[in-house]
Amino acid sequence: MPTPADLVAAVDALVPDLLDVRRDLHAHPELSWQEQRTTEVVAGWLDKFGIEATRFDPTGLVAEVGDSDGPVVALRADLDALPVADKTSDPWRSTVPGVAHACGHDVHTTALLGAAGALARHAHDGGLPVRVRLVFQPAEEVMPGGALSVLAAGALSGVSRAFALHCDPSLDVGLVGLREGSITGAADRVRVQLSGRGGHTSRPHLTQDLTFALATLCTQLPAALSRRLDPRAGASLVWGSINAGSAPNVIPATGEVSGTLRMLDATAWHEAEHLVRALVREIVAPYGVDAEVTYTQGVPPVVNDVESTEILRDAVAVALGPSAVTTTSQSLGGEDFAWFVESVPGSMGRLGTRTPGGPTYDLHQGNLRIDERAVAIGAKVLAMAALASAAA
């Protein structure tokens, strides 16, 4: 059985290769469900490590390390990039116009490859007390997320526990943020289209004043939800787009509003769609307009299991030292690792990527830069979490 020092040393030996991989992936980002080249790169490195992989359709892959009869632990990374222009000046900046790894998935993928290489070094000698499922998942950035596809393909079959890391540019490199319970929020999309009898603004009483109805809906639906959902759910409905009409003296016959509904509670999330549809009908009823609600259920919250979070805490402490563990706050951002932890116990940690004393970037922005030391740190934590799960 490898010692923690063995795994740390194995990752350290891979660092030059891992940085090359990360920079290559960053320079060649691919959007959700289009990660063909990324899949090939990952498959090639797994083959170098002596790990046989199975491809998902159309992109992504799954592999296993170790043949132990012990528990099966899943480690997950996501592959896709965002439709965001890379605004950095790094030599490895994106070569694909309008597409960039602005969420750090290139780091996630490379860190999991590093963990795979370190674990494989010992698995070949029969030294792993755990079987590790390596899940390289496509399409995290689209709703309801590629996680559903890989789970349907059996990615968690026989798995007892799952772990993942996500870049956090507000945390210094060398720190890993942990939290029990909800660490991310549910994220759904809401679109409401109104239609009615338009007309002249001088005669609103002869129309179904759609613009007024739309404005009322925009303010009243978030307010009503705040009184109909448990406030502990942390629900937040925010509109991103409102469209109606084109002339100041014409009441339009159609209009629409769209936005996102986010919350921290899984129970409230399962109730939200029915409630939104009912409230929309009630709010617009006095104006006589017709309402069509398109509700796209995205992802539930990532709810970190207590025991899995303790395993991850121990893994961070052993790999990096106790001072590397920090507490992280909840976020209303969506993350489809939630589907993994709805199926099996698991935990996601936040991987610090900020250079100490350097600027704080934000995810999903084209200027995102990460301290590349985070790649090896992530690899060590993931490998150690797999090893620690054998004793849990």
N, C-alpha and C positions, 0 to 999 in steps of 0.2 A: 504494500500500500504506500503511495507517495506521501511524503510529508508536505506540510504547507510550504516549507522552504524549497522543496523539489519543484512544486508548481510555479512558485515565484521565479525561480531560476529558469525554468523552461520558457516562461513568457518573456523574460528579459532577453533570452537568446534569440527570440523571434522579433524583437523590436524593430530592427532595420527593415525586415520584410513587411511588417505590419504597417509601418509608416508609408512604405511604397504603395501598399494596397490601398490604404486610406486615401492617399493623394490621387491615385489612379481612379478610384471610385468617385472622388469629389470632382475630378475633371470631366467625368463622363456620366453625369446624372441621368436617370431615366424616370419618367412619370409612372404613376400607378398602373399596374397590369402590363407595363411595357419593359420590365426590368430584365430583358433578355441578356444583354451583355453582362450586367451585374451578376445574374445567375451563373453565367459561364465562368466569370472570374472566381466566384465562390466555389463552384464545382472543381475548378482547376486546383485551387489550394487545398481543398479537402482531399483530392486525389494525391497530392504531394504528401499529405499527412497520413496516407494509407487508409482514408475513411471513404467508404462507399456511400454515395448519395442517391436519393430518389427524387426526381423532378416532380414538382407540382405542375398542373396545367392552368394557365399558360406559363407562369413564371414562379420562381421560388423553388426551394428544395428542402428536404429533410434528411437527416443522417443520424447515425448512432455511434457512440464511442463506448467501448467496454462491453463485455459479454457476461457480466455478473448476474447472478440470480437475485441480487438485492433490488432495492427500489429503482424505478425509472424516473429520472428527473429531467424536465424539459427546460432548456435555455433558449430564449427567443430573441431574434433581432429582426428589424424591418428593413426593407431594401429600397423603398421608393423615395424619389425627390419631389420637389414642389415646382409649380409653374411660377417661379420667381427668378428674376434676373440676378445673377451673381455680381455684386458691386465691389468685391474685394480686388486687391491687386496681387494676390498670392500667385506664385508661378503655377500652382495646381488649380487655379480658379476654373470654373465651368467652361467647357468648350461648346456647350449646347445653348444656343440663344434662348433666353427666357426660361431656363430650367436650372435649378440649383439645389444642392443639399443644404437647404436653409433650416432644417430641423435636426441635423446631426445623425441621420440614419446611416451615413457612411461610417461614422464612428461606431455606431451600434453593430453594424455588420462586421467591421474589422475587429472589434473587441471580441465578438463571438468566435471569429476565426482564430484569434489568438488563444482563447480558452480551449477551442477544439484541438489546436496543435499541441498545447501543453498537456491536455488530458490524453491525447492519442499516444504521446511519447511513453506514458506509463501503462496505458491500456494494452499495448502490444505485448507487454510482459505479463499480462494477467494481473496487474497490480491495482486495478480500480475496483473498489467495493460497491460501485454503483454503475448503473447503465445510464448514459446521458443522451437524451434526445436533443439534437441540434435543429432548431426550426428557424429557417431563413424565410421570413414571410413577406409576400408582396402586398402592395396596396394598403398601407396603413392610413394614408392620407385621404382616402375617400370613404364616404358612408355607404353601408354600415361597416366597412373595413374588410381587408383581405383575410383577417383572422377567421371569419366564418367559413371561408373557402378551405383553408388549410385544416380547420377542425373537422369539417365534413369529409376531408380526405383521410382522416384518421391520425392527425398529428399528435393528439393527446391519448391515443389508445394505450391503455396500460400505464399511463403516467400518474404518479402519485403527487407530484408537486411541480410548480413552474416558476421560473424567475426571469426577470428582464431588467434592463437599465435604460434610462432615458437621459440624454444630455440636459444639463441645467446650466445655462450661461450666467446665472446669477450666483452660482456657487464656485468658490475657488477650486482649481484643480487639486486633487488629493483628498477632497471631501466627498462623501456620499450621503445624500439626504434620505432618511427613512421615515416612514409613518405607518402606524397601524390603522386599519379602517380605510375609508375613502381617501385616496391620494389624488385622483382626478375626478372630473365631473362627467355626467351623462351629457351628450350633445345631440340634439335633434334639430332638424330644419322644419320651419313652419312657413308655408306660403298660403296667403288668402287672396283669392280673386273675387272681386265684387262686380256685379253687373246690375244695371237698372235702366230706367227711362231717363235719358239725359235731356238737356234743353238749355234755354237761355238763363243767364244768371239773374236776370230781372224777374224771373218767374219760378223761383225754387219750389213753390207750392204745387206747381204743375209737373214737377219732376220727382224722381227718387234721388234726392241730393247725395249723389254717390261720394263726392269729395268730402262732404261733411261726415258721412257715415264712415269713410275710410279713416279720417282723422280721429274720430271717436274710437274706432277699433284700436288704433295705434296706441292710444293712451289708456283705454279701459281694459284691454285684455291683459297687459302686464299687471295692472292694479288688481284685477279680479283674481288672477292666479296667486298673487301674494296673500290673498285672504282665503283661498280655497285649498291651497297646498300647505302641508305642515311647514312652518317657517324654518324648522331645523333642516329641511331638505335643501335650503340655500338656492331655490329656483331663481333663475334670471332669464327673462325673455327680452332680447335686444333686437331691434329692427335694423337691418342693414340696407334695405332698399324699399323705397316708396315711389310708385309711379301712378299718375292719373292725370289725364288731360294734357292740352297743349296750348290753350288760349285762355286769357283771363276772364272772358265773358261767356264761356261755354262750360256748362256742367257736363262732364263726360259720362258716357254710358258704361265704361269699364275702368277698372283700376285694380292695383294689386299691391300687396306689401309682403315682404319676406324677411326672415331673420332666423335666429337660433334660440332655442330654449335649452338651458343648461341647468344641471342640479347635481347635488352631491349624494342624494339618497336613492338607492335602487328601488325601494318600494314605491316612492313617489313617481319615479321614472316610468314604472310599469302602468301607472294610472294616468299619466299626463296626456296622452293622445286623446283619450275619451273626454277628458275634462276640457281640453282646448276646443274640440269640435263643438261641444255643448255650449261653451261660453261664447264662441263666435256667433252661433245662431241667436243667442239671447241678446247680445250687444247690438247686432245690426237689425234685429226684428222691427224696432220702431220706425225705421227708415224705409222699409219695404223693399230693400235690395236683396238680390240673391247672392249667397256666399258659397264658394267652392273652396274647401280646405284641402291642401296637399300637405300631409304630415309625413315626413321621412324620418323614421326612427333610426337614429345613428348608433351610438354605443352606450352601454350602461357605464356607471362609474367603475374605475379600478378599485376594488375593495381588497386591501392587503390583509391576508390572513395573519393572525397574531403569531402562530408558531413559525410560519414561513418568514415573517419579518425578523423574528429572533435569529433564525438560521442565517439570514442575510446580514444581520448585525454582527454575528460572530464571524462570518466570512470576511467582512470589511475589516474588523478589528484584527483578525489574524493576518490578513494579506497586507494591510497598510498601517496597522497600529490603532489602538482605541481612540485616539484623537481624530481619526479620519471619519468617525461616525458623527453625524449631526442630524437634528430633527428638521424636517421640511414641512412646509405648509400645504394645505389643500389647494388645488387648482381647479378651475372650471373648464380647463381645456380637455378635449376628448382624446381618448387613447384606446385603440381596439384590443390591447392586451386585456382589457376588461372581459372579453369573451373567454379568454383562457382561464381567468380566475373565477368566472361563473361556473366553469366546468370542474376545476380542480383547485385545491388550496394553492396559493402562490403569493408572490410579492414583487413589486417593482420599486427600484430605488432610483434616486436622481443622482446622476454622475456629474460632478463638478467639472466645468470646462473653462472657467475664467482664469486667466493668468493673474496671480495675486498682485494687486496694485494696478492692474490694467483696466480697460474699459469694460463695462457691462453691456453685453449685447442682448438682443431678444430673439427668440425663436421665430421662424417664418419670415425673417427679414433678410434681404440680400446681402447685408453687410456682416452677417454672422461669421465669427471666427472663433476657433476653439484652440485651446492649448493642447497640443498633440500628445502631451504626456498622459492625457485622459484615455488614450487608446489602450496602452498597456495596463493602466489602472483598472479599466473596465474588464479587460481580459482576466486579470488576476482575481477580481471579485467574483466574476461568473464561474471561473474554474473552482474557486474555493467554495462557493455556494453549493455546487454540485457535490463536492467532496464532503462538505459538512452535512448534507442531507442524508448521507449513508448512516450517520450516527443518530439521526433524529428519531 
